[in-house]
Amino acid sequence: MTNQPPRYLQRLLDVFTSFLLLGLTSFGGPAAHLGYFNQTFIQRKKWASDAQYAQWVALSQIVPGPGSSQVGFALGFHRAGYLGGLAAFIGFTLPSFVVMVLLAQFGEHWQGSVFFDGIVHALKLLAVVVVADACVSMWRSFCQTKATAAIAVCSAAFIVLSPFGLASLLVLLGAACFGVFTRSAHSDASEPLPTVRLAGGWFVLVVVLFLIGFVFNTGLSGLFADFYQAGALVFGGGHVVLPMLSAFVSDRVSDVNLLLGYAAAQAVPGPMFTMASFLGASATPEGENPWLWAAVATMAVFLSGLLLMLSAQSVWQTLSHHARFRSAVSCVNAAVVGILVAALYHPIGTSSVVNGWDILFVGVGFVWLKYKHPPIFLLISAFVLLGLARSYL
């Protein structure tokens, strides 16, 4: 028993450093983050099974809040409890938080670097490679029957062709209903998720904080209330929350700065919800500390989604004992594959692959990753060098 604390601390440090590396290098948005998580924590580190990972991804699509951050938080919680979830969240969020606050303070002197643009473009190509690999591996795990393969294909097509933002949620609900009423999917006992103590209490806290927010409308408490309520109501990820957050501070932040923050949130690695960091720092009153205001805004916009993830995981675990629910889970897992395939096409592929050279680099990277299984750091380094080389051409 004497070696237990050091062993736990080592595990906690591993969680933090692993997510910190991804927070520094995970360009491409939420779907790309899910691909990085799959490659790093499921395929390489074996922290959890494919089935558990698919359930977390499905939950992140159903529960409001920042999807990829919720999955990362769940992975950290699974690995090292509550402190592990916190370490995963801080590690993944910290780099973009720092960049966004600095940008809010010195934004006019940033932008336009040829080398930076080249590296960002190369890392977007890496995001295509990683998400494609995740799609292939998850297809093999969850689309083994004609029914589940059809669900994945139809889900991808619906999302690509759909004109509205809640398409992913509708796809998951439709797949779940299909599984419940047809029981056509494989319905053996699903891989259990970690038990969450006090899950009901976390849900109550989410609701109480949401209601209390209507009382506050000025100062730091008002900032917390606005950003917390935005995070609690958002389905669809960062692209949906950005305009909501901008509306809260439009009277204190210029249109030029709002556009700069919006663009930066999509360009920096890590979660897009750190737009809150930029807005919190930009809206800081004269004489106040912008880092404090940014930290409060960031904590507020993420908090409800992370707590709801814990509550939803507990409910999910309880329902998993029912055969019809397990059938629904199988169909939802297939729909998750479809969602990732759709994201691979748009926005990841359409915003990253612009010419024949890009297609060649993506193809070579995919084959290298699929058959040689290089460490993720080596893969990232190779694409960074590619970006620097292209900057000279």
C-alpha atoms as one frame of an Amber mdcrd trajectory, in Angstrom:
protein
   0.000   0.000   0.000   2.926   2.359   0.490   3.483   2.729  -3.256  -0.143
   3.587  -4.022   0.065   7.402  -3.726   3.175   7.704  -5.964   1.544   5.379
  -8.509  -1.634   7.487  -8.523   0.336  10.724  -8.816   2.245   9.282 -11.752
  -1.038   8.360 -13.423  -2.392  11.855 -12.764   0.743  13.437 -14.226   0.437
  11.188 -17.286  -3.147  12.373 -17.798  -2.121  16.029 -17.567   0.946  15.818
 -19.822  -0.842  13.707 -22.450  -3.708  16.177 -22.711  -1.341  19.144 -22.583
   0.495  17.839 -25.651  -2.785  17.461 -27.492  -3.891  20.898 -26.303  -0.780
  22.309 -27.952  -1.176  20.476 -31.248  -4.835  19.473 -31.812  -5.912  21.687
 -34.688  -9.068  21.020 -36.672 -12.001  21.395 -34.282 -14.052  18.935 -32.191
 -14.183  16.049 -34.667 -10.411  16.190 -35.124  -9.991  16.197 -31.337 -12.042
  12.994 -31.123  -9.729  11.451 -33.682  -6.652  12.457 -31.680  -8.214  11.065
 -28.487  -9.024   7.786 -30.207  -5.521   7.420 -31.593  -3.732   8.424 -28.377
  -5.829   7.057 -25.540  -7.733   4.130 -27.082  -5.469   2.703 -29.788  -2.062
   3.463 -28.271  -2.363   3.912 -24.491  -5.330   1.490 -24.111  -6.917   3.586
 -21.349 -10.385   2.396 -22.361 -12.083   0.151 -24.913 -13.530   1.110 -28.293
 -17.028   0.442 -26.916 -16.543   2.743 -23.934 -15.102   5.466 -26.142 -18.056
   5.279 -28.531 -20.458   5.679 -25.606 -18.626   8.808 -24.409 -18.704  10.260
 -27.917 -22.441   9.543 -28.161 -23.061  11.175 -24.784 -21.083  14.245 -25.813
 -23.370  14.651 -28.824 -26.544  14.320 -26.732 -25.548  16.436 -23.720 -25.209
  20.224 -24.222 -21.730  21.631 -23.919 -18.259  21.354 -25.516 -18.234  17.869
 -27.062 -14.534  17.056 -27.348 -13.758  18.550 -23.934 -16.518  16.422 -22.409
 -14.992  13.272 -23.924 -11.532  14.285 -22.696 -12.924  14.960 -19.223 -14.599
  11.527 -19.212 -11.340   9.855 -20.262  -9.437  11.625 -17.496 -12.117  10.687
 -14.950 -11.960   7.057 -16.088  -8.193   7.032 -15.733  -7.722   8.873 -12.417
 -11.063   9.892 -10.903 -12.214  13.473 -10.384  -8.676  14.845 -10.259  -7.940
  12.996 -13.485 -10.914  14.641 -15.172  -9.751  18.029 -13.939  -6.177  17.361
 -15.089  -7.418  16.351 -18.554  -9.553  19.482 -18.835  -6.793  21.857 -17.672
  -4.125  20.239 -19.844  -6.250  20.322 -22.983  -7.613  23.838 -22.416  -4.605
  25.692 -21.001  -2.637  26.320 -24.239  -5.557  27.847 -26.134  -6.607  29.793
 -23.018  -3.177  31.449 -22.823  -3.073  32.176 -26.567  -6.568  33.674 -26.587
  -5.892  35.971 -23.607  -2.617  37.186 -25.126  -4.420  37.725 -28.411  -7.067
  39.828 -26.674  -4.306  42.037 -25.268  -1.933  42.219 -28.247  -4.078  41.091
 -31.170  -3.183  43.862 -33.586   0.468  42.751 -33.611  -0.398  39.136 -34.445
  -1.473  37.477 -37.694   0.039  37.222 -41.141   3.121  35.112 -40.394   3.902
  32.904 -43.388   5.530  30.267 -41.212   2.604  30.185 -38.771   0.107  29.842
 -41.616   2.147  27.027 -43.153   2.315  25.078 -39.884  -1.418  25.556 -39.215
  -2.285  24.283 -42.695  -0.048  21.223 -42.288  -1.593  20.410 -38.906  -5.044
  20.680 -40.461  -3.929  18.030 -42.946  -2.817  15.918 -39.985  -6.323  16.319
 -38.556  -7.702  14.793 -41.774  -5.337  11.834 -41.362  -6.227  11.251 -37.710
 -10.000  11.527 -38.198  -9.840   9.194 -41.223  -7.997   6.641 -39.096 -10.628
   6.982 -36.347 -13.411   6.478 -38.885 -11.829   3.272 -40.193 -11.156   1.757
 -36.767 -14.585   2.663 -35.389 -16.317   1.369 -38.538 -14.673  -1.999 -38.012
 -15.858  -2.081 -34.403 -19.425  -0.794 -34.740 -20.609  -1.400 -38.310 -20.291
  -5.176 -38.527 -23.883  -5.838 -39.697 -25.823  -4.551 -42.684 -28.166  -2.637
 -40.366 -25.433  -0.775 -38.480 -23.497  -0.067 -41.691 -26.676   1.380 -43.219
 -27.231   3.540 -40.129 -23.685   4.937 -40.401 -24.026   5.709 -44.115 -27.467
   7.297 -43.738 -26.285   9.331 -40.726 -23.314  10.701 -42.643 -25.445  11.561
 -45.669 -28.109  13.272 -43.555 -25.578  15.455 -41.752 -23.741  16.433 -44.947
 -26.987  17.366 -46.700 -28.787  18.793 -43.673 -29.289  22.566 -43.536 -29.673
  22.885 -39.745 -27.341  22.789 -36.752 -28.983  20.075 -34.646 -28.539  17.388
 -37.292 -26.158  15.328 -35.122 -28.626  15.265 -32.237 -31.482  14.229 -34.543
 -29.343  11.478 -36.055 -28.515  10.039 -32.636 -32.129  10.189 -31.468 -33.300
   8.539 -34.693 -30.710   5.770 -34.386 -31.653   5.185 -30.742 -35.378   4.917
 -31.616 -34.589   2.494 -34.421 -32.623   0.296 -32.025 -35.303   0.397 -29.316
 -38.219  -0.488 -31.559 -36.563  -3.004 -33.873 -33.966  -4.604 -31.593 -32.159
  -5.399 -34.829 -28.733  -4.592 -33.468 -26.437  -6.754 -31.395 -27.594  -6.351
 -27.791 -25.168  -8.208 -25.543 -24.131  -6.449 -22.347 -22.234  -3.287 -23.275
 -18.855  -2.358 -21.850 -19.524  -0.643 -18.486 -18.601   2.977 -17.892 -17.050
   4.124 -14.594 -19.421   4.617 -11.669 -20.002   8.286 -10.842 -20.678   9.042
  -7.202 -23.026  11.938  -6.439 -24.221  12.045 -10.052 -27.628  13.329  -8.997
 -25.997  16.044  -6.927 -23.986  17.259  -9.923 -27.173  17.562 -11.977 -28.879
  19.538  -9.200 -25.841  21.846  -9.042 -26.073  22.445 -12.808 -29.729  23.480
 -12.519 -29.201  25.630  -9.405 -26.301  27.554 -10.969 -28.362  28.105 -14.113
 -31.296  29.547 -12.147 -29.113  31.674  -9.876 -27.597  33.231 -12.984 -30.783
  35.211 -13.622 -30.142  37.165 -10.421 -26.717  38.499 -11.464 -26.149  40.870
 -14.363 -23.108  42.993 -13.505 -19.415  42.520 -12.790 -17.678  39.170 -12.565
 -20.812  37.430 -11.290 -22.777  38.696 -14.279 -20.042  37.512 -16.648 -20.076
  34.076 -15.017 -23.877  33.867 -15.240 -24.019  34.820 -18.938 -21.274  32.451
 -20.032 -22.524  29.610 -17.830 -26.019  29.817 -19.305 -24.604  29.886 -22.837
 -22.561  26.746 -22.186 -25.594  24.987 -20.664 -27.821  25.657 -23.667 -25.508
  24.904 -26.583 -25.928  21.831 -28.750 -23.614  21.559 -31.716 -20.258  22.675
 -30.353 -18.090  25.730 -30.757 -19.557  27.076 -33.998 -22.891  27.509 -32.206
 -21.603  29.007 -28.960 -19.353  31.638 -30.560 -22.137  33.982 -31.751 -24.026
  33.494 -28.462 -21.024  34.546 -26.403 -20.291  37.476 -28.694 -23.795  38.832
 -28.124 -23.204  39.005 -24.356 -20.215  41.336 -24.666 -21.064  43.223 -27.859
 -21.480  46.455 -25.900 -17.968  46.168 -24.414 -15.949  44.615 -27.275 -15.525
  46.220 -30.710 -16.688  44.467 -33.870 -13.071  44.252 -35.065 -12.017  42.435
 -31.896 -15.056  40.132 -32.079 -14.097  39.067 -35.598 -10.464  38.593 -34.547
 -11.524  36.394 -31.627 -13.927  34.394 -33.802 -11.197  33.697 -36.359  -8.619
  32.865 -33.699 -10.936  30.402 -31.947 -11.036  28.385 -35.146  -7.295  28.690
 -35.816  -5.734  27.824 -32.449  -5.415  24.228 -31.196  -7.676  22.911 -28.467
 -11.359  23.611 -27.756 -13.180  26.390 -29.616 -15.031  27.264 -26.396 -11.913
  29.191 -25.354 -13.448  32.012 -27.354 -14.795  32.725 -23.851 -11.217  33.375
 -22.706 -10.752  35.990 -25.424 -14.081  37.672 -24.703 -13.555  37.639 -20.941
 -10.183  39.349 -21.326 -11.519  41.811 -23.919 -14.485  42.787 -21.731 -12.344
  43.449 -18.632 -13.121  46.878 -17.137 -10.314  49.410 -16.784  -8.069  48.614
 -13.813  -9.214  44.965 -13.495  -7.071  41.881 -14.138  -7.864  40.467 -17.636
  -6.487  37.033 -16.708  -8.997  36.762 -13.863 -11.918  37.791 -16.065 -10.777
  35.368 -18.767 -10.477  32.528 -16.226 -13.985  33.159 -14.856 -15.490  33.280
 -18.357 -13.674  30.090 -19.370 -14.661  28.173 -16.252 -18.279  29.297 -16.649
 -18.712  28.218 -20.257 -17.232  24.755 -19.669 -18.618  23.955 -16.214 -22.173
  22.885 -16.974 -21.128  20.619 -19.849 -18.545  18.775 -17.759 -20.949  18.283
 -14.846 -23.729  17.152 -17.175 -21.326  14.603 -18.683 -20.894  13.024 -15.238
 -24.653  12.953 -14.611 -25.455  11.559 -18.049 -22.790   8.870 -17.715 -24.460
   7.618 -14.531 -27.904   7.479 -16.187 -26.426   5.761 -19.221 -24.822   3.139
 -17.003 -28.134   2.419 -15.237 -30.035   2.021 -18.504 -27.386  -0.291 -19.981
 -28.861  -3.252 -18.082 -31.916  -3.251 -20.398 -31.737  -5.210 -23.661 -33.638
  -2.606 -25.697 -31.302   0.119 -24.487 -28.263  -1.988 -25.440 -29.751  -2.368
 -28.907 -30.195   1.402 -29.026 -26.551   1.855 -27.968 -25.384  -0.349 -30.847
 -27.330   1.793 -33.300 -26.108   5.016 -31.679 -22.507   3.793 -31.946 -23.033
   3.270 -35.674 -24.534   6.754 -35.948 -21.452   8.174 -34.186 -19.318   6.656
 -36.944 -21.531   8.394 -39.475 -21.136  11.706 -37.640 -17.341  11.377 -37.752
 -17.425  10.453 -41.459 -19.541  13.540 -42.166 -17.149  15.730 -40.161 -14.212
  14.236 -42.067 -15.788  15.521 -45.266 -16.989  18.843 -43.859 -15.649  20.942
 -42.242 -12.323  19.117 -41.796 -11.677  17.941 -45.352 -13.208  20.865 -47.216
 -11.301  23.437 -45.146  -7.944  21.621 -45.200  -7.429  19.848 -48.544  -7.127
  22.476 -51.268  -4.929  20.895 -53.968  -3.343  17.687 -55.233  -0.298  18.018
 -52.981  -2.562  18.080 -49.940  -4.259  14.879 -51.120  -0.841  13.241 -51.535
   0.346  14.293 -48.060  -2.882  13.080 -46.462  -2.616   9.730 -48.264   1.001
   9.198 -47.226   0.237  10.225 -43.647  -2.741   7.891 -43.448  -0.759   4.881
 -44.715   2.098   5.702 -42.312  -0.264   5.964 -39.360  -2.321   2.900 -40.268
   0.491   0.468 -40.930   3.504   1.771 -38.994   1.703   3.194 -35.916   4.232
   5.979 -35.179   4.010   7.825 -31.833   1.649  10.780 -32.089   4.472  13.195
 -31.219   6.523  11.917 -34.177   3.520  12.276 -36.461   2.912  15.842 -35.297
   6.614  16.736 -35.688   6.660  15.413 -39.256   3.678  17.556 -40.262   5.129
  20.630 -38.541   8.311  20.179 -40.604   6.140  19.756 -43.681   4.428  23.048
 -42.900   7.763  24.844 -42.462   9.085  23.380 -45.725   5.989  24.528 -47.613
   6.409  28.031 -46.204   9.662  28.365 -48.150   8.064  27.333 -51.438
